[in-house]
Amino acid sequence: MGQKISGFEKEISGCSLTGFICEDGKRINGEAIIRSIASMNERSNGLGGGFAAYGIYPEMKDFYALHILYEDREAKEEAERILNESLLIELKDKIPTRKTKRITRPPLLMRYFVGMDENRLFELETSEEDYIVHIVMKINTEVKGAYVFSSGKNMGTFKAVGFPDEVGKFYRLEEYEGYLWIAHGRFPTNTPGWWGGAHPFTLLDFSVVHNGEISSYGINRRYLEMFGYQCTLMTDTEVMAYLFDLLLRRHHLPIEIACKVLAPPTWEEIDRGDGHMELIKALRIVYGSALVNGPFSILLAHKNGLIGLNDRIKLRPLIAARKGETLYMASEEAGIREICSSPDRVWAPKAGEPVIGWLREGHLSEFESSRARIPDREESKPMYSVPGVC
């Protein structure tokens, strides 16, 4: 029984997460991910559910898809003023939804497919990704009643207050097809249930769902603020999304190394290790303020893959499975078997060791194809050297 707090039961080991990636690029509709997360409804309490899906906007894949919620018309007018001044809007419309019994009085939900003026980027001496991040942060911090909750290309985040299966029906996710899906059922511990606070948390094409409680939130947040990130939601999952953006996109660390930054071995393990630990020691020195303390399991999705990671002593559940070209991960094995009754392999990932699924090389984005080594499925990977670190 959880501790009674603020009118609801506090159960810090709650929350459900699930996800899968079709590594051959096959796109399937959202019915499967809804069934998977619904099988774990007892891990959430109806105060938040959400999904992220990749490959769902193939006809608009060259444009950033901004999903924005508005609490009132004034917020919409102010946010659209910023968008019109800063970006080229190719298409805007309401996010399709349907009425449901339990999700009532939703905010205004809009989506915008946007590009940008190359001359403006040249004048500002910035990349298009950094520019989009700037616009997202500007709206989220300066426009009261507006919140950009999805900002990647050919992907989208869909979240609300409600049980996750209700959220999936509300957003008509069975009408979308994607090669990668993640989902979350929320059991909030420190923040109230509201639409923007549901998972996933996203920035550009990175999306994170999280089960746990991060005790290092304060130092992680201050560290991110040094690089221009603004944490507006007072939640640890937002911090996780921004840390991955910093380490992977801006610092160009391989995913395996970024995971070692967030969940490294303890100093005791490092001190008794061999020469292999020199890189880990250097990472802890350089990125000490990015270390994530506390119990957690997360799924990180991006346009080219899916990553599952536990804290370094595995205080939250995470199960993985594989069936052919599809990699599954979930809080419980039941969430996997609901949609894959006979997996080829099922295993419990080790503490602090990532499980990584990649799109096969022919499906990778041009950027990733040019710079990334494609690991072999989820097997152990060799360590990398990090330029400027060791």
N, C-alpha and C positions, 0 to 999 in steps of 0.2 A: 504494500500500500504506500503510495507516495505521500509526501508532506503536503498538508493543506496550505495553499497560498493563493491570495488574490482571487478567491472564489472558485478555483478549480484545483484538481489534484495535480501536484507537481511530480512527474515521473521522468527523471532525468535520463533514463535509459530508453525512453520511447523514441518515436520517429521511425518511419519505414522508408527504405529507398530501394530502387530497382532500376535496371537498365540493360540494354543489349545493343550490340553492333553487328550488323551483317557485313563482314569484312570483304565480301565480294561485291559490295555496293548495291545489293538487292534492296528495293524499297518496299516496305510493308505498311499497312495502315495502323492507326493508333489503337485499334481494338485490343491487340495483344498486350500492350503496355498497361492499358486500363485494367484488364483482367489480372495481370501480375500484381499491380499495386493494390487492387481491391482485396486480394487474398490476404493482405496484411493490415486490414483496416483496424484491427485491435491495437496496433502500435500507434495510432494517431487518435485525435479527439475532435476532429471536425473544425479545427481552427486554422487550417491551411493545407492546401494540396496543390501540386503543380507538375508540369511536364516541360521538357525541352525536346525538340525534334529537329533532325538535320536532313537536308535534301528535300524539304517540303515546298520550296518555291523555285523549282527548276527554270520556270519561264522568266523569273526575275533574279536569277542567281548572281548577276553582276552588280546588283544594288544592295545597299544595307537596308535591312528590314527593321524599322524602329517600331516596337510595340509600346504604346504609351497609354497609361490610364489617367483620366481626369476626374476630379471630384466636382468640378463646376465648369460652366461655360467660360468664365473669366480665365481660368487656368489654361483651357484649350486655346483661347485667343492669344495669350501671352506666349505659350510654347510654340504655337504656329508662327508667330512673329519671328521668333528666334530661328526656327527652321527655314522660313522663307528668306531671311537675311543671310543665312550661313550655308545652306545646302540647295541642291536642285531636286525638287520633289517630282519624281517620275509618276507616282501614283499614290493616292491616299484613299482609304475606305475604312469602314467600321470592321473590327474583327468579328467574323461570323460567330454567333452564339445562338443558343436555344433556351427557352424558358424551362426552368426546373423547379421542383417543389421546394428544395432546401436552399438554393442559392438565389437570394432575393436582393433587390435594390443594388444591382451592380453599378460600379462607376461607368463612365463613358470610356469605351475601349476602342482605340484607333490604331491603325498601322499605316506606316509611311514607307514607301520604297524610295530611297534617296541616293543621289550621287553627289559629286562636288566639282567645283570649278578648278581645273588643274592650274590655272594661272594664280588663283588664290593660294593654293598649296605652295606654289613656287615662291610667291611673295612672303608667305609666313615661314618658309623654310621648315616645313613639317610634313610628315607622312599622312596619308589619308586615314590610317587607323588612329594615329594620335589625335587627329582633328575630330574624328567621330567621338573619341573618348572625351575630348574637351566639350563638345556640344552636349553629350549625355550628362556630364558632371554639371554643366551650366544649368540645364533644365532642372536637374534633380536638386540643386542647391538654391536656385534663385526663383523658381516658379512655384509658388505655394499651391498645392493641390494638383500638381502634375508629377508623374514619375515614369521615366523610361525604364521598362523592365526587360527589354530585349533589344539588341542592337547589332546582330551579326548578319552575315550574308547567307542566303539560302538556308536559314534556320529560324526557329521561333520558340519563344517561351510563352507558356500559357499557365496562369496561376490565379488562385482565388481563395477566399475563405470558404471552407467546406471540406468534406472528405474527398480524397483524390479521385475516386471513381465518379463522384458527382461533378467534380471540376472537369473531368474528361468529357462527360456527356454535355455539360454546359458549353464547352468550346467546340463541340462536334469533331472531336479528334479522329473519329473513324473515317472522316472525309479527307484526312491528310495522309500522305505516304512519305516515309523517311527511312533511311538506312541505319539511323542511330536514334535511340529513344532513351531518355532517363525520366524517372518520376519520383515523387516524394510525398509522403504523408506526414503532416506536422503534428508534433506534440510540444508546443512552445513551453520553454522553461523560464525565460527571463523577459520576454517581450510579448505584448498582446497579439492576438490574431487580427491581422488586417491584410488587405489584398497585396500590398507591396512587400509585406514581410514573409509571405509564403515563399517556399523554394520552388524552382531553382533560382539562384542568384547568378546573373550573367553580366559579362562585359565583352563586347564584340562577339566572337564566336565561342568564348569560353563560358560554360555553365556548370554550376556546382550544386549538388544536393548533399546534405550533411546530416549525420546522426551523431549527436554528442554535445559537449560543452567545452569551449576553448578558454582556458584560464589565462592565456597569454594575450587576450584580445587587446588590452591597453597598449602594450609595447608593440604588437603587430600593427595596430592602427597608427601609432605615432611614426613607426618606420615607413609605412606607406605614404603618409602625408609628406614625408621628405621628398617623395618622387611625384608629388602633385595629385595623388589620389585623395578623394574626399569621401569619407565613410559617413553617409547620411542616415543610415537606418539603425545604427547602434546594435548590430547583430554580427556574430562571429562568422557566419557563412558568407556575408558580403566581403569580409576581410580575406577569406580563403580564395574567393574568385579573383580579387585584385592581386593577391600574392602570386597566383599562377600567371596572371597577365604580365606582371613584372618580370618574373623569372623566365617564362617561356618566350614571350613575344619581345620584350624589351631587352632582356639580358641574353637571350638566345641560348639558354641552357637546355641540354637534352632533358627529356621528361624524367628519365631515371635519376638524373642529378638533382632536378628540382624537387623530386620526392624525398631525396636524402637531405635536402635543405629543410624541408618542412617536418620530417619525421626521422631525424638522424639517430644513430646509436648513442647510448649514454657515454659520458666521458670515461666511465670505468671500462666500458667495452672498447673504446678507442685506445685507452692507455695500455690495455693488455693485448691489443691487436698487432698484426704484422705491418709491413710496409704498405699494404693495401689501404690502411687507415689514414695515410698521410693526406690523401685527397679529402676524406671525410673531416679530418681535423681542420684543414684549410677552409672548407665550407662552413664549419661551425664558427670559425673566427670571422670570416667575411660576412656571413649571413646570419649571425647570431640572433638578430632581432626579427628574423623571419621564421625562426623555429616556432612550431605550433605545439603548445603544451595542453594537456588535458585529454580526456577520452574522446575519440572520434572515429568514425568511418565515413568516407566520402566517395562519391563518384564524380569525376571530372570528365565532361564531354567537350570535344572541340571538333572542328570540321574534318579532321583526319583520324580521329580515334577516341577511345574510351579508356579511362584509367580508374582503377579502384585502389584505395589506400586506407590502411588502418593506422592508428597511432602506434608508437613504437613498443607498447606492451599489450596491444590488442584488447582494449577495454570495451569495444563495441563490436557487434557481430558483422561479418561480411563473408558471404559465400560466393564462389565462382563456379561456373560450369561451361562446358563447351559441347556443341553439337555441330559437327561439320565446320562450316565457315562462319558460324555465329558464336560469339562470346557473350555469356550472360553473367550478371552480378546482382546480388540482392542481399537484404538484411537476413532473409531466411531462405532455406532451400525450397520451402513451399512456394515462394514467389516465383522461383525459376520453373519448378515442375508444373505449375499451373499452365504454363505456355510451352513447356518442353518436357514432356512426360518421361522421355528416355534419353537423357543426355549421354554423350560418349564418356564424359569425365566430370566429376564433381569434386571440389576441394575447398578447404578453408585456407585462404592466403595467410602467410606468416605476418607477424607484427612488423610494420614499417616497410614491408616489401610490396611494391606496386604490382598489380596485374594490369597488363596493357594489351589492348586490342587495337590493331591498325587497319585502316582501309588498305586493300592491296594497292600496289604501286600505281597501277593504271588509273586509280580513282582519286589519288592524292591531288591536293591543290598544287599549282605550279610552284608556289613558294616552298612548300614542304618537300616536294619532289626534288628540288634543287639543293636542299641543304640537309635533309634528314636521312640517316641510316635507318632502314626499315627492319626492326627486330623480328625474329621468328616467334610469332604468336606470344605466349605468355612465359616462355622459358626464361631462365636467368640470363641477364645481359652483362657483358663486361663493363667495368667502370670506364668513364671517360676522363680525360684531362680537360680542365676548364681554362681557357686563355685568360691570363691576368690573375689567376688564383693560385695555380701551382704548376 
